Amino acid sequence: MEPQVTWRILFVALLSVSSIVLLHPAAVMAETTATQEITPLDAETMQSRVLILNTVTLDRTGPQYSVQTLEGELSWYPRDGWLQEILSISSDPRSTATDGTMQFSWDSPRHEETIQVNAVVRTRNAIVPVREPIPFPLRQVSTEAVAYLEEGEITDQSPEIRALAQELATGKEDAYEVVFSLADWTTKNINYSLASLGQPAIQRSSQVLTSRYGKCDEMTSLFISLNRALGIPARFVAGYAYTNSERFRTGWGGHGWAEVWLPEQGWVPFDVTYGEYGYLDASHITLKVAPDAKENSIEYTARGNDFALRTQPLDITITPTELIPRKNDVIAITLDAPHTTVDFGSTVLILARVRNTKDYYVSTRLDLAKTTSTEQLSADYRNVLLRPRETKIIPFLVRIDADLREGYYYEFPFRIYTRLGPSASIDITARNGAPYFDTTAFDGEIAQYNAPAHATPRFGVTCDRGLAAYIGEPVMHTCTVHVPSGEQLPTSAFTIVICDGRDNSACENMMVRDATFDLQTIDTREGIGTRTYHARLQTMESPPATFFVTSETVAHTAISAFLEHPRTVSLDDPITITLHVNTSGATPEKTTAEISVRHVRGTQELGAVKQPSTVLFTVPARSLRPGENRIDATITYADELGTRGSVQITSTILLEEVGILDRAYFMLEDAGYWVANLFTDQEA
C-alpha cells in the first residue's frame, strides 16, 4: 500500500478597506444655531458606536477538504490617542492584542466565519497647542520618530519632491510654518480625483506630483514625502471621517490623513484633503497608524487541504450617539473695503482682518461665499496660519457684473466663513455712475499683503541623505544643481559657493561637474538631523539658493549583558540560565548569543536587537561537576554599519550534594570524553 501524502496549504489573504476617498466637506454653510441640527463637522466632541464586520469563506476545492486552523489579524480598529478616547471595545470571537493588531483564531473553522468588533469612541475637535516657534531645520529627531523619515512603497522620494520641498521651506526658520506651507501647497495644487474610487492608494508620491491628481490617501502620501524630504518625520493615519460633499452617496467613508512629528509636541495632525492643519474635526476616527499608505487592514492565514479562502473588504459603520456643539471662539474676522460703492463692472477689494484669539498657533481656512451677479477674481478660499494672538489682513478680489439695469441700486452681501469662528459680512453697493476700478487698480495694495517672503533664485540644489556614519565621522552627500525649464547652467564644469546656513562667513568653493558635486557633513550628536546651506553661482545673476541636507549619525554599538541563574544546585534541580542583553548606539543587526557550560553548548539567533532582550538556556544538571562550574556567554554581532564585534561574560554555578556513586559515574564519563577527544586530536 502506497503511503498517504497530506498537503498543507498556507493561504494569506491581504485586504485593504475598499476606499479611502473623502473629499473636503462643503465649507460654506450657515452657522449652527440652537434650532439647527449639527453634524459631526460642527461638533466639539462626538461620541459614536463603531461596528467593524468581516466575513471569510472557506470553499471546498477537492475531495480531501479539511481546514484545521484559521487565524485573522485585524489592524484597523479604534485606538486611544490625543484626540480620541476608547470608552469600550469588544470582539466576537474574543481576540488578543499583539503589536497593534487584534488576533483571532479558530480551530476546525466552519465554511464561513465572521469577525465583529464593537467600540464606543469619543473624539474631539481640538487644536494641538504649539505656543513657541520650533527651530527649523530639526537638529535632532527622537528615536520613536526616526522610522517615519524613511521612504515607503507609496511615500517615495524623487529629485522633484526634494526640490519642491526646499523651495517651499526656503526663507523659513519655524518648522510649524514649513509644515503649513507644505500642506497648503498640497491642498491647492493637487486636484482631488475619484478616478480610482474604491481602490487603495495606487499612485506613488512622485506620480501624484507629476499628474497633479490624487485621492485623499495619495494626496496625504505626497504631503508626507515632502516633510520627510526636509528631515521632518511624518506618518499615515487611516480611519473614517464624515463629509457633506454632494460627490458622495453617504456621509461616512474611509479616509486618510497625516501626523507630523515636532520637537516638544509629538505627533500633530494635518489633513490636506479637509484643509485642517494642526487639528481635526470631531468626525475623524483613527483606526490605524502606519509609515505608508499601502498597508493591509486584515490578513488571514489558514491551514488545511483542498480549500480556497475568500474574503471581502471590511464593513465599517459609524453611528454618532452624541454631538456637543463646537464653540466658535478661536478666530475673529472683520471685513472692510476701501470702496463700498462702485460702478457696474467695477472691481471690489475686500479685506478680511483675521485675528487669532488664542495663545498658540492656529491655522484656518477662509471661504468667500459666492454672491449672485459677481465674479471672484482671486481664489475663493485661503488657508491662513496665525501665530499666537496674531492678526493678518487677507485680500479678496471680486468683480460686479457690468450688465446690470441702469437706474437701479444693487446691494451685494459678501460673507467669509471659517470653521473656527463666526462668519463676517460686508455690503457693497453698485450703481451706475459711481467710481469705477479695473482689475489693476488694487495691484499695489494686494502686493503689499501678498508680498513674497524672499526673492526666488534661478537655480536650486538638492542633496541625497548619504549613508549613515558614526558620530564625528564624515557623511558624504551627492548634490545636484538644477535650473527651471528655459534656464541653463553656465557650463558642464563650474564653481559653486556653499555657505553654512548658521554662519554665512563659513563658505567653501565646490567644483560642479555634470551638474553634481559632493558635500561632506560631520555631526557630533547621535540621531538624524538636517542642516541649512546657501549656494551662490558667481556666473549667474541670481539670489542665493537655500537647500537642506539630512544626515544620520550613530554611536558605536555598546552591549551590556549579565547572566541570571541559581547560585547553587543539586542533581535533581532543573537549571535555567537567562542571558539579559541591552544595547545602545548603532543597532546590532546580526546578533548571536552562545552559552557553554562544560561540554554543553547552546546557540540562539537574536537578529536585530533594538530593545532589551532575554535568552533562556536549559542545562542538564548532570552536565555539571561537583563544586564550581564555569558558565561562558558570548554575544557576537554586526551593527547596521557593518562593524563586527563581540562581548564575553562569565559566571559560576555550584553543584552540591553529590553522592559517591554519582561521583564515580562522573569520573567514568569524563574519562570517555578524554578518550574521545584524544582520538579526535590524532585524526586531526
C-alpha positions, 0 to 999 in steps of 0.5 A: 500500500502506497503511503498517504501524502497530506498537503498543507496549504498556507493561504494569506489573504491581504485586504485593504478597506475598499476606499479611502476617498473623502473629499473636503466637506462643503465649507460654506454653510450657515452657522449652527444655531440652537434650532439647527441640527449639527453634524459631526463637522460642527461638533466639539466632541462626538461620541459614536458606536463603531461596528467593524464586520468581516466575513471569510469563506472557506470553499471546498476545492477537492475531495480531501477538504479539511481546514484545521486552523484559521487565524485573522489579524485585524489592524484597523480598529479604534485606538486611544490617542490625543484626540480620541478616547476608547470608552469600550471595545469588544470582539466576537470571537474574543481576540488578543492584542499583539503589536497593534493588531487584534488576533483571532483564531479558530480551530476546525473553522466552519465554511464561513466565519465572521469577525465583529468588533464593537467600540464606543469612541469619543473624539474631539475637535481640538487644536494641538497647542504649539505656543513657541516657534520650533527651530527649523531645520530639526537638529535632532529627531527622537528615536520613536520618530526616526522610522517615519523619515524613511521612504515607503512603497507609496511615500517615495522620494524623487529629485522633484519632491526634494526640490519642491520641498526646499523651495517651499521651506526656503526663507523659513526658520519655524518648522510649524510654518514649513509644515503649513506651507507644505500642506497648503501647497498640497491642498491647492495644487493637487486636484482631488480625483475619484478616478480610482474610487474604491481602490487603495492608494495606487499612485506613488508620491512622485506620480501624484506630483507629476499628474497633479491628481490624487485621492485623499490617501495619495494626496496625504502620501505626497504631503508626507514625502515632502516633510520627510524630504526636509528631515521632518518625520511624518506618518499615515493615519487611516480611519473614517471621517464624515463629509457633506460633499454632494460627490458622495452617496453617504456621509461616512467613508474611509479616509486618510490623513497625516501626523507630523512629528515636532520637537516638544509636541509629538505627533500633530495632525494635518489633513490636506484633503479637509484643509485642517492643519494642526487639528481635526474635526470631531468626525475623524476616527483613527483606526490605524497608524502606519509609515505608508499608505499601502498597508493591509487592514486584515490578513488571514492565514489558514491551514488545511487541504483542498480549500480556497479562502475568500474574503471581502473588504471590511464593513465599517459603520459609524453611528454618532450617539452624541454631538456637543456643539463646537464653540466658535471662539478661536478666530475673529474676522472683520471685513472692510473695503476701501470702496463700498460703492462702485460702478457696474463692472467695477472691481471690489477689494475686500479685506478680511482682518483675521485675528487669532484669539488664542495663545498658540498657533492656529491655522484656518481656512477662509471661504468667500461665499459666492454672491449672485451677479459677481465674479471672484477674481482671486481664489475663493478660499485661503488657508491662513496660519496665525501665530499666537494672538496674531492678526493678518489682513487677507485680500479678496478680489471680486468683480460686479457684473457690468450688465446690470439695469441702469437706474437701479441700486444693487446691494451685494452681501459678501460673507467669509466663513471659517470653521473656527469662528463666526462668519463676517459680512460686508455690503457693497453697493453698485450703481451706475455712475459711481467710481469705477476700478479695473482689475489693476487698480488694487495691484499695489495694495494686494502686493503689499499683503501678498508680498513674497517672503524672499526673492526666488533664485534661478537655480536650486540644489538638492542633496541625497541623505548619504549613508549613515556614519558614526558620530564625528565621522564624515557623511558624504552627500551627492548634490545636484544643481538644477535650473527651471525649464528655459534656464541653463547652467553656465557650463558642464564644469563650474564653481559653486559657493556653499555657505553654512546656513548658521554662519554665512562667513563659513563658505567653501568653493565646490567644483560642479561637474555634470551638474553634481558635486559632493558635500561632506557633513560631520555631526557630533550628536547621535540621531538624524538631523538636517542642516541649512546651506546657501549656494551662490553661482558667481556666473549667474545673476541670481539670489542665493539658493537655500537647500537642506541636507539630512544626515544620520549619525550613530554611536558605536554599538555598546552591549551590556549583558549579565547572566541570571541563574541559581547560585547553587544546585543539586542533581535533581534541580532543573537549571535555567540560565537567562542571558539579559542583553541591552544595547545602545548606539548603532543597532546590532543587526546580526546578533548571536548569543552562545552559552557553554557550560562544560561540554554543553553548548547552546546557540540562539539567533537574536537578529536585530536587537533594538530593545532589551532582550532575554535568552533562556538556556536549559542545562542538564544538571548532570552536565555539571561537576561537583563544586564550581562550574564555569558558565561562558556567554558570548554575544557576537554581532554586526551593527547596521554599519557593518562593524563586527564585534563581540562581548564575553561574560562569565559566571559560576554555578555550584553543584552540591550534594553529590553522592559517591556513586554519582561521583564515580559515574562522573569520573567514568564519563569524563574519562570517555570524553578524554578518550574521545577527544584524544582520538579526535586530536590524532585524526586531526 
